[in-house]
């Protein structure tokens, strides 16, 4: 992991924890299965959303919605903070041009992602680095975004300050993530705590928490959208049978990794149930740096 001496100790510990988590999921082909489910053979994808314009549900809808209303320069310089295998960059770079950098904690994800980048002839404009988004970013950017990644931050406010410091004047920072409500019933709060533990999310800020962190980083909120109406999720009753099966697997030896895989799926099912009940909202928050 690059720039480890520049990362705060708590952030470094969390980065190593998340790196181990994804290393097991990569090794156990968790993402291979998710790619197959979504019909994408090259790289893992983000959640499929219903298209508000009437098209079929697609994993690409999030990219369009994320950029709505943002003004980018020609050939922008873009940072994907927590890019995984580079799915978003592979989709957006051919459309927008420019220079794209993705950060992942997984050497496996970086290697596989760069292989696809080369296959698609994008190596001159897209690269994936093994690095933490809590380290000083590699240069300055017109757009920085994190899709379902910044929730892993040990200190989200510090992470946003670090990223915002690398924005060009008038540049945008976009957070797309799961944001719990300020209050919820005790039983739902217990499910949320298990989701956070199993997905390695130590804080999981609320909407207001993210907005305050963006403002604390010197940015102005310019757009937001609640994506829950576009999700395809199931309620607690629907996911309970599978949860019961997975509970047994979660106690399997960590040495084999199967417990980690079970935790990942349990976390996803708990999240679905919380979203269905409105206790967690999948949101876009877009903020802009002063010009």
Residue, then its C-alpha position, 0 to 999 in steps of 0.5 A: x500500500x503506497x504512502x503508508x507513512x502519510x496515513x493516520x494510524x486509525x485509518x491505516x488499521x482500517x485500510x488493512x482490515x478492509x484489504x484483508x476482507x476484500x482479499x478473502x472475497x476475491x479469493x473465494x470468487x465472491x465478485x465473480x458470482x456477482x459479475x455473473x448475476x449482473x451479466x458482466x464478465x469483465x469486472x464487478x459492478x455496482x447495484x442495478x437501479x431502475x431507470x427513472x427514464x423508463x429504461x431497463x434496470x441497469x448497473x450503469x444508471x448510477x453513473x448517469x445520475x451521479x453526474x447529473x447537474x455537474x459541470x466538468x471541463x473537457x478531458x477532466x481529471x478524475x479520481x475514483x476513491x475505492x474503485x474495485x476492479x475499475x467498473x465505473x472508470x471503464x464505463x465513464x472514461x470512453x464517454x468523458x475522455x480525460x485522465x482517470x485514476x482509481x484507488x483500491x486496497x486490493x492488488x488482485x483487483x488492481x491487476x485484474x482491472x488493469x488487464x481489462x483496461x488494456x483489453x479495451x485500449x484505455x491504458x493511456x487514460x485509465x490506471x488503477x493504483x493500490x493505495x488508500x484514499x486516506x493517503x495524499x491523492x496522486x495530483x489534482x482532480x476536477x471530479x472525485x467520487x466514491x461509490x459504495x466505498x467511503x462507508x469503509x472510512x475510519x474517519x469519514x470527515x478526515x477522508x473527505x478533507x483529504x480528498x477535497x484538498x486535491x480538488x481543482x477550483x470548482x471541482x466536485x466531490x461525489x459520495x454515493x453510499x448507504x446512509x442510515x437514518x438518525x433514529x430507528x427502532x432498537x431491532x433495526x439498530x441491531x441489524x444496522x450494527x451487524x451490517x456495519x460489522x460484517x461489511x467493515x464499516x466502523x462509522x456509516x454516517x447519516x445523511x446529515x453526517x456526510x453533509x456536515x463532513x462535506x461542509x467541514x472539508x470546505x465544500x458546498x452541497x450542490x445536489x443530492x438524490x435519494x436512490x431508494x425508490x430505484x433499488x431492487x431490494x427485499x424485506x426482512x421476511x423474504x431474506x430471513x430463510x437465507x440469513x438462517x442458512x448463512x448464520x451457520x457458515x459465519x462461524x466457519x474457520x476464518x483460515x478458510x475464508x468461508x466465514x468472511x464470505x458468509x458475513x459479506x452476504x449476511x451484511x448485504x441481506x441485512x442492508x436490503x431489509x433496512x432499505x426496504x423499511x426506510x431505515x437506510x437510504x442509498x443516496x447521492x451527495x454532490x459537493x463543489x469546491x470554491x472557484 
